[in-house]
Amino acid sequence: MKLQIPLLFLFSMLLLSCDPEVKENERSLVKGTVLDFEGNPIAIVPVTTTTGKLLLGEDFTDRNGNFEFTSLEPKSGDLIIDVNAEDDNSPFGTYSIIYSQKPLQQNYNLSNITLRKKAILVFDIKKTSTENSTLDWSLEYTEPFCEVYDDEETNQSIGRCYENTSFSEILDAANPDFESEFASVQNTTAQFTYQINKEAPQTISIELTEATNFYEFEY
């Protein structure tokens, strides 16, 4: 005998299986001020709260750099407050605060959040010599974002805040040139280290003083 399952029963089971990701009838106040490195307010900066891929709340800073909005509370998982994370074309970097322990706060008064100005480095390596050379090189620079865990119970060492990172590659006759853009932080220094045919390594400092910086290296 074929078992018939009522459609209403199936629908009810589907609803029960879709466990909501937010707490019912619970809201939190999120507020703060966004400033640049010189202490000036930054207007029209997006601020969001999320858990996973679910948007809980959002706002933009006013002309004084202030934001204040009501956010839903996640039922489980982290609550992430992202400042300026949605605008890749912004001249400023991003700042993220992650709350990972329960119970979460009822209000999030973030006070002052400082955003660093981004610096784009247009980096170009060209082989102009006819010799069969190999170039082993690396570029060390500062990342334009800050990610912190605002919780005493969380291991602070897993946060990242305007830290140095590096990129390296080996160029040879089959792959002699390189061109790319690196996003860094203004008024920092990138370190370009290179070694030609296993000779002694050399290091060149590249000052990132402008919004867009250019550096070309020939070997």
C-alpha positions in Angstrom: 0.0 0.0 0.0 1.4 3.4 -1.0 1.8 5.8 1.9 0.1 9.2 1.4 1.6 12.1 3.4 -0.7 15.2 3.7 0.7 18.4 2.0 0.0 20.4 5.2 2.1 18.1 7.3 5.0 18.4 4.9 4.8 22.2 5.0 4.7 22.2 8.8 7.8 20.0 8.9 9.6 22.3 6.5 8.9 25.3 8.8 10.2 23.5 11.8 13.4 22.5 10.0 14.1 26.2 9.1 15.4 27.3 12.4 15.5 31.1 12.5 18.9 32.7 12.8 17.8 35.7 14.8 16.3 36.0 18.2 12.6 36.9 18.4 11.7 40.4 19.8 15.3 41.2 20.6 17.1 44.3 19.3 20.4 46.0 20.0 21.5 49.6 19.6 24.7 50.0 17.6 26.4 53.4 17.6 29.8 55.0 17.2 31.9 57.6 15.4 34.1 57.0 12.4 37.2 59.2 12.1 40.2 59.4 9.8 43.9 59.1 11.0 44.0 62.8 11.7 40.8 62.7 13.9 38.5 64.2 11.3 34.9 62.7 10.9 34.2 60.7 7.8 30.7 61.1 6.3 28.6 58.5 4.3 30.5 55.5 5.5 28.4 52.2 5.5 28.1 50.3 8.8 26.4 46.9 8.9 25.8 44.1 11.4 25.7 40.6 10.0 25.7 37.0 11.1 26.9 34.6 8.4 25.4 36.0 5.2 22.3 37.4 7.0 22.1 41.2 7.3 20.9 42.3 10.8 21.1 46.1 10.5 22.7 48.9 8.6 23.3 52.7 8.6 25.6 55.4 7.1 27.6 57.9 9.1 26.3 61.5 9.1 28.5 64.6 8.4 29.9 64.4 11.9 31.0 60.7 11.4 28.3 59.4 13.7 26.1 56.4 13.2 23.3 54.9 15.3 20.9 52.1 14.4 18.9 49.2 15.7 20.1 45.7 14.9 18.6 42.3 15.2 20.4 39.8 17.5 21.7 36.5 16.1 20.3 33.3 17.7 23.7 31.6 17.2 27.0 32.3 15.5 29.0 35.5 15.5 27.8 39.0 15.3 30.0 41.1 13.0 30.0 44.9 12.8 31.6 46.0 9.5 32.6 49.6 9.0 33.2 50.5 5.3 33.3 46.9 4.1 30.8 47.4 1.3 32.6 50.1 -0.7 35.7 48.8 -2.6 36.0 52.3 -4.3 36.3 54.1 -1.0 39.6 55.9 -0.3 39.5 54.4 3.2 40.2 50.9 4.5 37.8 48.7 6.4 37.3 47.9 10.1 35.5 44.8 11.5 34.6 44.0 15.0 33.6 40.4 15.8 31.6 39.3 18.8 31.8 35.6 19.2 30.8 34.7 22.8 27.4 34.5 24.4 25.6 36.2 25.9 26.0 39.1 23.5 25.8 42.7 24.6 22.4 44.5 24.5 24.0 47.7 23.2 27.2 48.2 21.2 28.7 51.6 21.9 31.8 51.5 19.7 33.0 55.1 20.5 35.7 56.2 18.0 36.7 54.0 15.1 39.7 55.1 13.0 39.9 54.2 9.3 43.3 54.5 7.5 43.5 55.9 4.0 44.2 53.3 1.3 47.2 53.5 -1.0 47.2 51.7 -4.3 50.6 50.6 -5.5 50.8 50.0 -9.3 53.7 47.6 -9.4 55.4 46.8 -12.7 58.5 44.5 -13.4 59.9 44.4 -16.9 62.7 42.4 -18.3 64.8 44.6 -20.6 68.1 42.6 -20.5 68.8 40.0 -23.2 70.6 37.8 -20.7 68.9 34.6 -19.4 68.2 35.9 -15.9 66.0 34.7 -13.1 64.4 37.2 -10.7 63.4 36.0 -7.3 61.4 38.8 -5.6 59.0 39.6 -2.8 56.9 42.6 -1.8 56.0 43.3 1.8 53.3 45.9 2.6 50.6 46.8 5.1 47.1 45.5 4.6 44.3 48.2 4.5 42.0 46.5 7.0 41.6 45.9 10.7 39.7 42.9 12.2 39.4 42.7 15.9 37.6 40.4 18.4 35.9 42.5 21.0 35.5 39.9 23.7 37.6 39.1 26.7 37.0 35.3 26.3 38.3 35.3 22.7 42.0 34.8 21.9 43.1 38.3 20.8 46.0 36.9 18.8 43.7 35.8 16.0 42.7 39.3 15.2 44.4 41.3 12.4 44.8 45.0 12.4 46.8 46.8 9.7 49.3 44.0 9.7 52.1 43.4 7.2 51.6 40.8 4.4 53.8 39.7 1.5 53.7 38.5 -2.1 56.5 36.7 -3.8 57.2 35.3 -7.3 60.0 34.0 -9.5 60.4 35.4 -13.0 62.3 33.7 -15.7 62.6 33.5 -19.5 59.2 31.7 -19.7 57.5 34.3 -17.4 59.7 37.4 -17.6 57.3 40.3 -16.6 54.9 41.1 -13.9 52.2 43.8 -13.4 49.6 44.2 -10.7 48.0 46.5 -8.2 48.4 46.1 -4.4 46.1 47.8 -1.9 48.0 49.1 1.1 47.8 52.0 3.6 48.9 55.6 2.9 52.1 56.9 4.6 53.5 53.4 5.1 56.5 51.8 3.3 56.5 48.8 1.1 59.7 46.7 1.0 60.7 45.3 -2.4 63.4 42.6 -2.1 64.9 41.0 -5.2 67.6 38.6 -6.1 69.0 38.1 -9.6 70.5 34.8 -10.5 71.0 33.9 -6.9 73.2 37.0 -6.2 73.0 38.8 -2.9 69.5 40.0 -2.2 68.7 43.8 -2.5 65.9 45.7 -0.8 64.3 48.9 -2.0 61.9 50.9 0.1 58.8 52.3 -1.7 57.1 55.2 0.2 53.3 55.1 -0.3 52.5 58.8 0.2 49.7 59.1 -2.4 46.3 57.5 -3.1 47.9 55.9 -6.2 51.6 55.2 -6.3 53.6 53.8 -9.2 56.8 51.8 -9.2 58.6 50.2 -12.1 61.6 47.8 -11.9 63.7 46.7 -14.8 66.2 43.9 -14.9 
